[in-house]
Amino acid sequence: MSELLSNRLSRLSALRPVRPVETPRQGVSSDLPASAGLLEEMLGATTQQTAYGEHLLIRQWHSKPALPAVSRAALALLAPDAPREAADLEQWLFLDTETTGLAGGTGTYAFLVGLAWVDADGLQVEQLFMRDYSEERAVLTALAERMSERRVLVTFNGRCFDWPLLETRYRMTRRIAAQSPIAHLDLLHPARQLWRLKLGSVRLAELERGALGRLDWDRSGDIPGALIPQAYFEYLRGGVPGPLVQVLRHNRWDLRGLAALAARVLVLLSAPEEADGDALELYGLSRLLHRRGQTAPARRLYERALEAGLPAEADRAARRELAALAKRERDYDRATSLWAEILGGTRDGLDAYEQLAIYYEHHARAPQRAEELLGDALEALRCAWQEGSLEPARYRRMRARLQHRFERVSARAARSRRKLFDLNNGVPIGDAGKSKK
């Protein structure tokens, strides 16, 4: 039997009906995988009883990371649509799942549901584990109870993966209702804004190493995420439970990392202009504020990021975005100086040509200068195309737009030259001074 077929059969076995259990079972059922008892002993776990059977429960309390209070300013930047109750840290429930695959759909199971919440100035971690597919309803019941107690869900990419998967599993039971959160705070999106340019990857493990400072755990020896489904399938077939111990440790680290990420994000968003990060972090923070409509503090942070020294590509992008803010505030001196600094064949440089042309055409009333800039822009675009630095589709779009604007501005510039010619009584503008001698 192929490994793929075996995995599929393991998933199909979960579709067998499960009857509610009224009284706790004693010991480990013979229906469970052979190593279920050893796994329970290795984890120091307990068996939790629900109306739909049992599951394993593992609890650990950690003094770190500690979370700061949630200010209204931070909540408004983190989740503008969240209700005020979401600022109550006692309502926050961190969630991370380990599943039988990443494809989603009805054949994917969350065999481990990791939860964490603030407790006694520390972090209480609780893990709900399915020893067998038949324990899924017990896990979902326990999760629903926790979510009824804490109504603000905090995840990392959980809006797209963890929570939709769990909602699907609840619907599949046809008996257990999911407890919808009053707010869902997905930290993947602010993390991308803040640190993607700095780190490249915003995987949680990368954020721990590159953005969250010193942590009191070390992920050396962590199980790769791609091996987690296979570890569960091997356990179901009676394999040794050692790899699953690593999976639960990985899940616990993810929960603690998620809490540490939340703490860092809250500190930054509570007082963004007091941030003391490096240039790229300041730039990321300015972009987040910009997207949330906080233009005044965003502009000041853009300036700080530029002063701190950004890499060339980020520097151009920051100047373009800062120029757009200055233009919106009618600070044309600053906007034009920024555009002039980044002229060239890059995307930002071509945009700067166009923006300067718009300024000279509509505000400075100098269509001739706008015509010159657009001519330079078309030449820079042609060079960039020859160098292969622009995609064909983008080149065609930009050329069509710049050419259309160039033709319109050229016609306006020609009218302006004819008008000046007439005002000089038919003497060419360049010869006006000579005729007076």
C-alpha positions, 0 to 999 in steps of 0.5 A: 500500500502506498504511503499516500493511499495509507494517509488518505485511508487514515483520514477517511477513518475519521468519518465513522460515527461517534456516539456521545459518552455519558460517563468517563472511560477508565484507562486507555481504550483499545480503539486508540493507537497502540502508543497513546498511553505512552504518549500521555505519560511522556507529555504529562497529560491528563484525560479530559472528559466531554459530552462527546468523549475524551481527549488529551489535555496538556497544560503549562504556565510560563512567566514570559512573555508578559503582555502590556495593557492594550491602549485604544490607540494601539487597538485602533491601529491593529484592528480599526473595526474591533469593538472596545471590548477587544482592548480587554487583555483578559478576553484575548485567546491565542490560538494555533493549530497543527493539522493533517495538511495545509490544503484545507477542505473537509479532509483536513483535521486539526489534530492539535489545538493550542490555546494560551491566555494571560494568567497571573502575569504570565501565559497559560498554555493549554493544548487539546490533542486528538489521540484518534480521529474519533476524539475530534468532537471532544476537542471541538467541544473543549475549544468552544467552551474556552472561546465562550470564556474569552471572545477575542481570538488572536492568531498568526495567519489564522484568519485565512487558515486556522479559523476557517478550518475549525469552522469547517470541522464544526459544521462537519459535526452537525452537532457542535456550534462554533463560538464566533469571536467578537474580534479576530486579531490576525498578527500576520498582517501587521508583521508584514507591514513592520518587518517584511522589508527587514527580514524578507520572511515573516514566518513566526520563527524568523520574527522571533530571531529578527524582531522580538529581542531575546526570548527564553526559549530556543528553537534549535531541534524544532521539527519542520512544519512539513513533517508534522502531518506525517508525524501524526499519521505515523502515530496513528499507525502505531509508530513511536510517539517521540515525533509527536512530543516534538510537535506539541513542543513546536505548537507551544513555542508558536503560542509563546512566539505569538504572545511575544509578537503581540507584546512587541506590536502593542508596544510599537502601536501604543506610542509609534513616534517613540519607537527606537528601532532601526531604519527599516522597522521605522519605515515599516511602522510609518507604512502601517500608520500611513495605511491606517490614515495616520498621516501626520505621525506617518510623515514624521516617521518616514523622515526619521527612517530616511535620516537613519539610512535605508537601503537604496530600494527602500529609500526610493520607496520611502521618498515616493511615499513621503512625497505623496503625503507632502503633496496631500498636505500641499507642501509642494516644496518638500514633495518636489524636492523628494521627487527630484531626488529619485528620478530614474528608470526604476518604478519609483523614479518613473513615478517621480517624473510623472508627479513632477510633470503634474506639479509643473503643469497644474500648479507651477503653470509651466507646461514647457517644464512638464513637457521636458520631464515627460520626454525624459520619463519616456527615455528613461522608460525606454532604457529600463525596457532595454535593460530588462528591468521592467515586465512587458505588461508594466512597460506597455501600461506605463508607456501608454500613460506617459505618452498620452500625458506627453502629447496632451502637455506638448499641445498645451506647451505649444499653445503657451509658446504661441501665446508668448510669441503673439505677446512679443509682437511676433518676435521669437521669445529668444530674440526679444532681447536682441530686437531692443538693441 
